[in-house]
């Protein structure tokens, strides 16, 4: 886990370090538990890496020229227990502002241009999903090359950066499954393609064509339009 503040960023190596940091920010004692709502949001960004596995692309006519950009379907986050013993509640994602500027970054680097964009962001009971369209080779060889590495399965991880709005610290009884922290409400600030994973359950769903202004077809039509925009 990486914590980014106004003064810089630092890494947290284990769940104890993360819990101590959050308890300190919220003024909680070590024995406190329960749900805490953070007024106006915690003034830090938490970065949690999540991996994916690229599925085999269906065979298509090699002479066919795509009429629209080809995107890679991606699960950005899930509710599964990650290696920091934390969970992110899919029902708590707020991504309205992210959809106004859905840039995809490389390894959370703010000082280089975006390597692509996100399309069709949706949330369901399993997690936060979307599609990534990488930049073209003609104007961004670097961004294009990251997309090629993803398609080849060389790079297998992505990472969400979010602002904490509400957290739950389970009691000793409620944490018997290993859960030490649940993020109940959080604002999506960024998504990056990167190298190091933490949540082994976030899987990509292969490639799909992007249709502007419509919920993408690979979700089978079961996601309501309102959910897509985080309402």
Beta strands, then each sheet from edge to edge (+ up, - down):
strand 1: 2-5
strand 2: 8-11
strand 3: 34-37
strand 4: 45-51
strand 5: 70-78
strand 6: 86-88
strand 7: 93-94
strand 8: 103-106
strand 9: 116-123
strand 10: 127-134
strand 11: 157-169
strand 12: 181-194
strand 13: 206-209
sheet 1: 2+ 1- 4+ 11- 3+
sheet 2: 2+ 1- 4+ 11- 12+ 6+
sheet 3: 2+ 1- 4+ 11- 12+ 7+
sheet 4: 2+ 1- 4+ 11- 12+ 8+ 9- 10+ 5- 13+
end
